[in-house]
């Protein structure tokens, strides 16, 4: 990515080569490794200073994974150990995969697995950008993440992801291929090599307990169909979407006895669209959506959480607490059961396709189709009764301002609904309904003469799937999500042309409520995750006299059977406070919602 004029001026300040003059807003929000090193040099050393050869541990705040009561394990298997040096544009690293022997000893079935955790551990030393990586099993993506940006003394980090929903892949008797892609460049300037270990931890239901009662449509799927590119190839298995007209697609065949289908979408954005939420109408605006089409019809959309990678805006913001979702990017579910009338119409193949509204080069998108099968019949029948997907409703308003003062207001709304039926042997005739409602609001203010840009964005997403037979609810799921982003970059506290503060402030928030019901009961879970990161460079008479950064994060997860709370604060590289609690006794410490996230701070910044 090109470096903006303002960020180039930061280096001029730090090396005291020239007096500074403020000229243009920071549209490109990425620093080079040399610029980061210059900023670190201006910062006071942490007390006590670490040993020069001691790596720094970076981490993403997330809840721990515990097996259900009565489980035994773990059985841990190292799947891959590899050093990613110059791997850009080269084939993914692949190894053969077969179920671990301990799985066969525990019964050998996917239903034997009570919990599966995929652990990625990596280290890197030297100079390097952040890089995106993906992990696929049999073509189905299991994990997508961003690497940490290293320090000369080294950095280490780990990701542990619950992958129990892929149990049918993990337990498949036929050997398959595990593929890992991490496109890295090593040369005279960028010296960092990523050394990574990938380990699978399995827990099992304790024998001789009887098989759990059937939960129609809930629990891990019986089969997973990858919707991705096929090996061999020289890159990740994702489709690369380079503009709003580009299409990534795959032809699939759905087993004839399917009675439920859910599409899980993975996505990430890079290069010209890494900071899509900051774009003006000249850059296709700040709104993006990934639309999913089945045989040409839109069946759902994904409006992504604005993950900021570890080198984004300013890398110091994400050290040592990284941004929400950056080490383990989220995936997004779309219920396709009401559309089984299309997928089971007798045709041999159907096209599943992805487009990205307003995209610039480049987005990486792929998906996994999770399928539940009726064991009592060779084929189900299905039909689509109703379907409604009005065109996207979006507007961009421009508020006239003075010279060098721009203000943009963008909104969007999307609605998709469908109703269908499936005739099964096990449950008779079932009806399926899917509803998705999405709302979006973004404000973007740019003041050129003081090099300020302030972005405030909120995305609200509601989805519901209800499937019933004559006896009542077979399964029902609802989700309400709210994503908040506030970002400020610019100059504040300016008393003269060469005395001021260069400021960076990013607030991220995620609020989520989910409920599910089935034959045997009701489940619920909620998540509140909020993060506030700041970095300031104080400049006096053209010289940087101090650099400081810090982060505060609160995380609360509450479910029918579990709870986890964490409140952590860092200053520089030092974690100054860290409290976690799995009893969630500190009710008053819970973070609030994300509505209007950052509005007060934004007003304070703009009035400085």
Long-range contacts (C-beta under 8 A, 24 or more apart in sequence): 1-28, 1-30, 1-271, 1-274, 2-28, 3-28, 3-30, 3-31, 3-32, 3-35, 4-28, 4-29, 6-451, 6-489, 6-502, 7-31, 7-35, 10-35, 10-38, 10-39, 10-502, 10-537, 11-35, 11-38, 13-502, 13-537, 13-539, 13-542, 13-543, 13-544, 14-38, 14-39, 14-41, 14-42, 14-537, 14-544, 16-542, 16-543, 18-542, 19-497, 19-498, 19-542, 20-497, 20-498, 20-539, 20-542, 21-497, 22-449, 22-450, 22-451, 22-491, 22-497, 23-448, 23-451, 24-448, 24-451, 25-446, 25-447, 25-448, 25-451, 25-452, 25-453, 25-490, 26-451, 26-453, 26-489, 26-490, 27-278, 27-283, 27-453, 28-275, 29-274, 29-275, 29-278, 29-312, 29-313, 29-314, 29-489, 30-274, 30-311, 30-312, 30-313, 31-311, 31-314, 31-315, 33-127, 33-128, 33-129, 33-149, 33-189, 33-190, 34-127, 36-149, 36-314, 36-315, 36-316, 37-127, 37-152, 39-314, 39-316, 39-537, 39-547, 40-151, 40-316, 40-547, 42-537, 42-544, 42-545, 42-546, 42-547, 43-546, 43-547, 43-548, 43-549, 43-572, 44-546, 44-572, 46-572, 46-573, 46-574, 47-574, 50-153, 50-573, 51-153, 52-153, 53-153, 53-154, 54-153, 54-154, 55-123, 55-125, 55-151, 55-153, 55-154, 55-155, 55-156, 56-151, 56-153, 56-154, 56-155, 56-156, 56-319, 56-320, 56-573, 57-155, 57-156, 57-157, 57-320, 58-148, 58-155, 58-156, 58-157, 58-310, 58-318, 58-319, 58-320, 58-321, 58-322, 59-157, 59-158, 59-320, 59-321, 59-322, 59-327, 60-157, 60-159, 60-321, 60-322, 60-323, 60-324, 60-325, 60-326, 60-327, 60-328, 61-321, 61-324, 61-529, 61-531, 61-553, 61-555, 61-566, 61-568, 62-160, 62-328, 62-555, 63-555, 63-557, 63-562, 63-564, 63-566, 64-160, 64-564, 64-582, 65-115, 65-117, 65-160, 65-162, 66-115, 66-562, 67-114, 67-115, 67-203, 68-114, 68-115, 68-205, 70-114, 70-205, 70-206, 70-209, 71-114, 71-115, 71-203, 71-204, 71-205, 71-206, 72-203, 72-204, 72-206, 73-102, 73-114, 73-115, 73-201, 73-202, 73-203, 73-204, 74-117, 74-201, 74-202, 74-203, 75-100, 75-102, 75-103, 75-106, 75-201, 75-202, 75-203, 75-204, 76-199, 76-200, 76-201, 76-202, 77-102, 77-199, 77-200, 77-202, 78-197, 78-198, 78-199, 79-178, 79-198, 79-199, 79-200, 80-178, 80-180, 80-196, 80-197, 80-198, 81-196, 81-197, 81-198, 82-180, 82-195, 82-196, 83-193, 83-194, 83-195, 83-196, 84-131, 84-133, 84-182, 84-184, 84-193, 84-194, 84-195, 84-196, 85-184, 85-186, 85-193, 86-184, 86-185, 86-186, 86-187, 87-181, 87-182, 87-183, 87-184, 88-183, 88-184, 88-185, 89-183, 89-234, 89-235, 90-183, 90-234, 91-231, 91-232, 91-233, 91-234, 92-136, 92-179, 92-180, 92-181, 92-231, 92-233, 92-235, 92-236, 92-237, 93-179, 93-180, 93-181, 93-182, 94-177, 94-178, 94-179, 94-180, 94-231, 95-177, 95-178, 96-175, 96-176, 96-177, 96-178, 97-137, 97-138, 97-175, 97-176, 97-177, 97-178, 98-175, 99-170, 99-171, 99-172, 99-173, 100-200, 100-202, 102-202, 102-204, 103-170, 103-171, 103-202, 103-204, 106-202, 106-204, 106-205, 106-207, 107-204, 107-207, 108-171, 108-173, 109-171, 110-167, 110-168, 110-170, 110-171, 110-220, 110-222, 111-167, 111-205, 111-211, 111-212, 112-171, 112-204, 112-205, 113-164, 113-167, 113-170, 113-171, 113-202, 113-203, 113-204, 113-205, 113-220, 114-164, 114-203, 114-204, 114-205, 115-162, 115-164, 115-202, 115-203, 116-162, 116-163, 116-164, 116-166, 116-167, 116-170, 116-200, 116-201, 116-202, 116-203, 117-160, 117-161, 117-162, 117-163, 117-200, 117-201, 118-142, 118-143, 118-160, 118-161, 118-163, 118-198, 118-199, 118-200, 118-201, 119-158, 119-159, 119-160, 119-161, 119-197, 119-198, 119-199, 119-200, 119-201, 120-145, 120-158, 120-159, 120-160, 120-161, 120-196, 120-197, 120-198, 121-156, 121-157, 121-158, 121-196, 121-197, 121-199, 122-147, 122-148, 122-156, 122-157, 122-158, 122-194, 122-195, 122-196, 122-197, 123-154, 123-155, 123-156, 123-194, 123-195, 124-148, 124-150, 124-154, 124-155, 124-156, 124-192, 124-193, 124-194, 124-195, 125-150, 125-151, 125-152, 125-153, 125-154, 125-155, 125-192, 125-193, 126-150, 126-152, 126-190, 126-191, 126-192, 126-193, 127-152, 127-189, 127-190, 127-191, 127-192, 128-184, 128-190, 128-191, 128-192, 128-194, 129-185, 129-190, 129-311, 130-309, 130-310, 130-311, 130-312, 130-315, 131-182, 131-183, 131-184, 131-194, 132-182, 132-183, 132-236, 132-268, 132-270, 132-309, 132-364, 133-180, 133-181, 133-182, 133-196, 134-180, 134-181, 134-236, 134-237, 134-238, 134-266, 134-364, 135-178, 135-179, 135-180, 135-198, 136-178, 136-179, 136-180, 136-226, 136-228, 136-237, 137-166, 137-169, 137-170, 137-176, 137-177, 137-178, 137-179, 138-169, 138-172, 138-176, 138-177, 138-224, 138-226, 139-226, 139-228, 139-230, 139-231, 139-237, 140-166, 140-169, 140-224, 140-225, 140-226, 140-228, 140-368, 141-226, 141-228, 141-237, 141-238, 141-266, 141-331, 141-366, 141-367, 141-368, 142-166, 143-328, 144-266, 144-268, 144-328, 144-329, 144-331, 145-326, 145-327, 145-328, 145-329, 146-307, 146-309, 146-310, 146-326, 146-327, 146-329, 147-182, 147-194, 147-310, 148-310, 148-322, 148-327, 149-310, 149-311, 149-315, 149-318, 150-192, 157-322, 157-327, 159-327, 159-328, 161-328, 163-200, 164-220, 165-220, 165-221, 165-370, 166-220, 166-224, 166-368, 167-220, 168-220, 168-221, 168-222, 168-223, 168-224, 169-224, 170-200, 170-202, 177-231, 179-231, 179-237, 181-235, 181-236, 181-237, 183-235, 183-236, 213-519, 213-520, 214-519, 215-475, 215-518, 215-519, 215-520, 216-259, 216-260, 216-372, 216-426, 216-427, 216-474, 216-475, 216-518, 216-519, 217-259, 217-260, 217-372, 217-467, 217-474, 217-475, 217-518, 218-475, 218-516, 218-518, 221-262, 221-370, 221-371, 221-372, 222-371, 222-372, 222-373, 223-255, 223-370, 223-371, 223-373, 224-368, 224-369, 224-370, 224-371, 225-252, 225-253, 225-254, 225-368, 225-369, 225-371, 226-366, 226-368, 226-369, 227-252, 227-263, 227-352, 227-366, 227-367, 227-368, 227-369, 228-366, 228-367, 229-366, 236-364, 237-366, 238-266, 238-268, 238-364, 238-365, 238-366, 239-354, 239-364, 239-365, 239-366, 240-362, 240-363, 240-364, 241-354, 241-355, 241-356, 241-359, 241-362, 241-363, 241-364, 241-365, 242-359, 242-360, 242-361, 242-362, 242-363, 243-359, 243-360, 243-361, 244-284, 244-355, 244-356, 244-357, 244-358, 244-359, 245-355, 246-355, 246-356, 246-359, 247-353, 247-354, 247-355, 248-353, 248-354, 248-355, 248-365, 248-366, 249-351, 249-352, 249-353, 249-354, 250-351, 250-352, 251-349, 251-350, 251-351, 252-349, 252-350, 252-351, 252-352, 252-369, 253-348, 253-349, 253-350, 254-340, 254-343, 254-344, 254-350, 254-369, 254-371, 255-371, 255-373, 256-344, 256-378, 256-379, 256-380, 257-373, 257-374, 257-375, 257-377, 257-378, 257-379, 257-380, 258-340, 258-343, 258-344, 258-371, 258-372, 258-373, 258-374, 258-380, 259-337, 259-340, 259-372, 259-373, 259-374, 259-380, 259-422, 259-424, 259-426, 259-427, 259-430, 260-337, 260-371, 260-372, 260-422, 260-432, 260-467, 260-475, 261-335, 261-336, 261-337, 261-339, 261-340, 261-343, 261-369, 261-370, 261-371, 261-372, 262-333, 262-334, 262-335, 262-336, 262-337, 262-369, 262-370, 263-292, 263-299, 263-300, 263-333, 263-334, 263-336, 263-352, 263-367, 263-368, 263-369, 263-370, 264-331, 264-332, 264-333, 264-367, 264-368, 264-369, 264-370, 265-290, 265-292, 265-302, 265-331, 265-332, 265-333, 265-334, 265-354, 265-365, 265-366, 265-367, 266-329, 266-331, 266-364, 266-365, 266-366, 266-367, 266-368, 267-302, 267-304, 267-329, 267-332, 267-363, 267-364, 267-365, 268-307, 268-329, 268-363, 268-364, 269-304, 269-362, 269-363, 269-364, 270-362, 270-363, 270-364, 271-360, 271-361, 271-362, 272-360, 272-361, 272-362, 273-359, 273-360, 273-361, 273-362, 273-363, 274-309, 274-312, 275-312, 275-313, 276-358, 276-360, 277-306, 277-442, 277-455, 277-457, 277-485, 277-487, 278-444, 278-453, 278-455, 278-487, 279-444, 280-406, 280-408, 280-444, 280-446, 281-396, 281-398, 281-408, 283-360, 284-358, 284-359, 284-360, 285-358, 285-396, 285-408, 285-410, 286-408, 286-410, 286-442, 286-444, 286-455, 286-457, 287-357, 287-358, 287-394, 287-410, 287-412, 287-440, 287-442, 288-356, 288-357, 288-358, 288-359, 289-356, 289-357, 289-392, 289-412, 289-414, 289-438, 290-354, 290-355, 290-356, 290-357, 290-363, 290-365, 291-354, 291-355, 291-356, 291-357, 292-334, 292-352, 292-353, 292-354, 292-367, 293-351, 293-352, 293-353, 293-354, 293-355, 294-336, 294-339, 294-342, 294-343, 294-350, 294-351, 294-352, 294-353, 295-342, 295-350, 295-351, 296-351, 296-353, 297-342, 297-387, 297-389, 298-389, 298-416, 299-334, 299-336, 299-339, 299-389, 299-416, 299-418, 300-334, 300-335, 300-336, 300-416, 300-434, 300-436, 301-414, 301-416, 301-436, 301-438, 302-332, 302-334, 303-412, 303-414, 303-438, 303-440, 303-459, 303-461, 303-483, 304-332, 305-330, 305-459, 305-483, 305-510, 306-457, 306-483, 306-485, 306-508, 308-506, 308-508, 313-487, 313-489, 313-504, 313-506, 314-504, 314-535, 314-549, 316-535, 316-547, 316-549, 317-504, 317-506, 317-533, 317-534, 317-535, 317-549, 317-551, 318-533, 318-551, 319-549, 319-573, 320-570, 320-573, 320-575, 321-531, 321-533, 321-551, 321-553, 321-568, 321-570, 321-575, 323-506, 323-508, 323-531, 323-533, 324-508, 324-510, 324-529, 324-531, 333-463, 334-436, 334-463, 335-432, 335-434, 335-463, 335-465, 335-477, 336-369, 336-434, 337-420, 337-422, 337-432, 337-434, 337-465, 337-467, 338-384, 338-385, 338-387, 338-418, 338-419, 338-420, 338-432, 338-433, 338-434, 339-384, 339-387, 339-418, 339-420, 339-434, 340-380, 340-382, 340-420, 340-422, 340-432, 341-382, 341-383, 341-384, 341-420, 341-421, 342-384, 343-382, 344-379, 344-380, 344-381, 344-382, 357-392, 374-424, 374-425, 374-426, 374-427, 375-426, 376-424, 376-425, 376-426, 377-424, 377-425, 377-426, 380-422, 380-423, 380-424, 380-425, 381-422, 381-423, 382-420, 382-421, 382-422, 382-423, 383-420, 383-421, 384-418, 384-419, 384-420, 385-419, 385-420, 385-421, 386-417, 386-418, 386-419, 387-417, 387-418, 387-419, 388-415, 388-416, 388-417, 388-418, 389-415, 389-416, 389-417, 390-415, 394-440, 403-449, 404-447, 404-448, 404-449, 405-445, 405-446, 405-447, 405-448, 406-444, 406-445, 406-446, 406-447, 406-448, 407-443, 407-444, 407-445, 407-446, 408-442, 408-443, 408-444, 408-445, 409-441, 409-442, 409-443, 410-440, 410-441, 410-442, 410-443, 410-444, 411-439, 411-440, 411-441, 411-442, 412-438, 412-439, 412-440, 413-437, 413-438, 413-439, 413-440, 414-438, 427-469, 427-474, 428-469, 428-470, 429-469, 429-470, 430-467, 430-468, 430-469, 430-474, 431-467, 431-468, 431-469, 432-465, 432-466, 432-467, 433-464, 433-465, 433-466, 433-467, 434-463, 434-464, 434-465, 435-462, 435-463, 435-464, 436-461, 436-462, 436-463, 437-461, 437-462, 437-463, 438-462, 445-606, 447-490, 447-606, 450-490, 450-491, 450-494, 451-490, 451-491, 452-488, 452-489, 452-490, 452-491, 452-605, 452-606, 453-487, 453-488, 453-489, 453-490, 454-486, 454-487, 454-488, 454-490, 454-602, 454-605, 454-606, 455-485, 455-486, 455-487, 455-488, 456-485, 456-486, 456-597, 456-598, 456-599, 456-602, 457-483, 457-484, 457-485, 457-486, 458-482, 458-483, 458-484, 458-485, 458-594, 458-595, 458-596, 458-597, 459-483, 473-517, 473-518, 473-519, 474-518, 474-519, 475-516, 475-517, 475-518, 476-515, 476-516, 476-517, 476-518, 477-514, 477-515, 477-516, 477-517, 478-514, 478-515, 478-516, 479-512, 479-513, 479-514, 480-512, 480-513, 480-514, 481-510, 481-511, 481-512, 481-513, 482-509, 482-510, 482-511, 482-512, 482-593, 482-594, 482-595, 483-509, 483-510, 483-594, 484-508, 484-509, 484-510, 484-511, 484-530, 484-594, 484-595, 484-596, 484-597, 484-598, 485-509, 485-597, 485-598, 486-597, 486-598, 486-599, 486-601, 486-602, 488-601, 488-602, 488-605, 488-606, 490-605, 492-605, 492-608, 493-608, 498-539, 498-540, 498-541, 498-542, 499-539, 499-540, 499-541, 500-539, 501-536, 501-537, 501-538, 501-539, 502-536, 502-537, 502-539, 503-534, 503-535, 503-536, 503-537, 503-605, 504-533, 504-534, 504-535, 504-536, 505-532, 505-533, 505-534, 505-535, 505-601, 505-605, 506-531, 506-532, 506-533, 507-531, 507-532, 507-533, 507-597, 507-598, 507-601, 508-597, 509-591, 509-593, 509-594, 509-597, 510-594, 511-593, 511-594, 522-560, 523-559, 523-560, 523-561, 524-559, 524-560, 525-557, 525-558, 525-559, 525-560, 526-556, 526-557, 526-558, 526-559, 527-555, 527-556, 527-557, 528-554, 528-555, 528-556, 528-590, 528-591, 528-592, 528-593, 529-553, 529-554, 529-555, 529-556, 529-591, 530-554, 530-555, 530-591, 530-592, 530-594, 530-597, 532-601, 548-572, 554-589, 554-590, 554-591, 555-591, 556-584, 556-590, 556-591, 558-584, 565-589, 565-590
